[in-house]
Amino acid sequence: MQANDTYSTQQNPSGILSQPLTLPCGVTLPNRLVKGAMSELLADTHNRATEKHETLYRTFARKGPGLLLTGNVQVDRLHLEHGSNVVIQGVQDPKALAALKAWSAAAKEAGGHVWMQLSHSGRQTQKSINPRPQAPSEVQVNLPGDRFGTPVALTSAEIEGLIERFAHAASVARETGFNGVELHAAHGYLFSQFLSPRTNLRSDEWGGDLLGRARFLLKTVERIRGKVGADFAIGVKLNSADFQRGGFSFEDSQIVAGWLDEASVDVIEISGGTYEQPKMANIEGLEPAFDPMISKSTREREAFFARFAPEMRRSIKRAKLMVTGGFRSAAGMAQAITEDGVDLIGLGRPLCLYPEAPSELLNGERDQFEAWEHRLRLGPGILGPHSPIKILKAINGFGTMSWYNEQLLRLADGLPADPKMNFLTAFIRASSREKRVARALESGR
């Protein structure tokens, strides 16, 4: 980076963040800030979008991000991350289509773009929703308690059917006014399960070597592009690594990113971790994280996954790179763009508490904001990151996520965030809601 670039980053980070970005498909985003994907948990009992989605996304849209990513929109009602996910499965009834159109319209009110994140939870489907979820292989989630069931291995015909489901969901997204889709191939969900040799033990064309394990994802991208055309944006959220010994590695991720680039993907979002090793939430898993790249980082970065961007950029010629998680200052965001080859900055948890942050960052009114994660972790020996009591450690991880989900629910009700909300209260409230929604889904089937 040249000296004048350094000066620009330090003195005018908002100018860098305000630059438009044209994607390979021809779509131009108005600036470099993205509202990252976070599960809204707002669907009705038929898994349709609601007016609360409109309220929440209208709030975010008015605050300046050039792109809003929705949370998990699922392609199979039996494989949800949460019972209150929106689902696109089969023929959509008129009410469901109208709700999706209203959601996208609210998200675009201020002139920004909105993409629908498409997902399938696979083995990370809660047992209360499906005790025998489908997955690449019969490898159960290794977490304490009875939260997840034993998965059933998908047949080749079922995999082909899922590819078509994703393509159909993408076409519905386009029909209902969304500007693009993002496939969730990270965080241990179904695409991620196929990519990892720990969870994909198959010996057929959908497993084995890396190309076999990536086939499901690559075929899905190909099918979607055929459905939606060349001018519709397609993104993929990809783990930089699973951070588990014997799992999907950074070397694997670089190769897959190159294949996705060749397959006409417009944006690759770098993330990492699974439910077993939740690095995406800045939480340590039950076993020590396996991170061979840690010694290769040449400098300290504000955002954890930004350190993977320079190497990843070498594998990508066409697609744009996005990093979400850990950014807390305008200078850190601008530095990632000018020094690390990052094109888009995703903001997740900060927006749960400061939905006005993007507009303030773009206008130069805010330089940084506080991270609350350290306040939510109870002390070591109780629920802290080194607790010997595994089930309490798991509660600490899920509890942190629940606390932020509760903030999103407040925003969706038109209320301000509540930073003083009690951690355990949020966890208990979320757990009760989860059980209530699961019962309602079961009774409606």
HELIX and SHEET records of a PDB file:
HELIX    1   1 ALA A    3  GLN A   11  1                                   9    
HELIX    2   2 PRO A   13  LEU A   17  1                                   5    
HELIX    3   3 GLU A   51  ALA A   61  1                                  11    
HELIX    4   4 PRO A   94  ALA A  107  1                                  14    
HELIX    5   5 GLY A  122  GLN A  124  5                                   3    
HELIX    6   6 SER A  156  GLU A  175  1                                  20    
HELIX    7   7 LEU A  190  LEU A  195  1                                   6    
HELIX    8   8 LEU A  210  VAL A  228  1                                  19    
HELIX    9   9 PHE A  250  GLU A  262  1                                  13    
HELIX   10  10 LYS A  279  ALA A  281  5                                   3    
HELIX   11  11 ILE A  294  LYS A  296  5                                   3    
HELIX   12  12 PHE A  304  PHE A  308  5                                   5    
HELIX   13  13 ALA A  309  ARG A  313  1                                   5    
HELIX   14  14 ALA A  330  GLU A  339  1                                  10    
HELIX   15  15 ARG A  349  LEU A  353  1                                   5    
HELIX   16  16 ALA A  357  LEU A  362  1                                   6    
HELIX   17  17 GLU A  373  LEU A  376  1                                   4    
HELIX   18  18 LYS A  390  ALA A  412  1                                  23    
HELIX   19  19 PHE A  423  GLY A  444  1                                  22    
SHEET    1   A 2 LEU A  21  THR A  22  0                                        
SHEET    2   A 2 THR A  28  LEU A  29 -1                                        
SHEET    1   B10 VAL A  86  VAL A  87  0                                        
SHEET    2   B10 VAL A  73  GLN A  74  1                                        
SHEET    3   B10 HIS A 113  SER A 119  1                                        
SHEET    4   B10 LEU A  67  LEU A  69  1                                        
SHEET    5   B10 LEU A  33  LYS A  35  1                                        
SHEET    6   B10 LEU A 344  LEU A 347  1                                        
SHEET    7   B10 LYS A 320  THR A 324  1                                        
SHEET    8   B10 VAL A 267  SER A 271  1                                        
SHEET    9   B10 ALA A 233  ASN A 239  1                                        
SHEET   10   B10 GLY A 180  ALA A 185  1                                        
SHEET    1   C 2 GLN A 134  ALA A 135  0                                        
SHEET    2   C 2 VAL A 152  ALA A 153  1                                        
END                                                                             
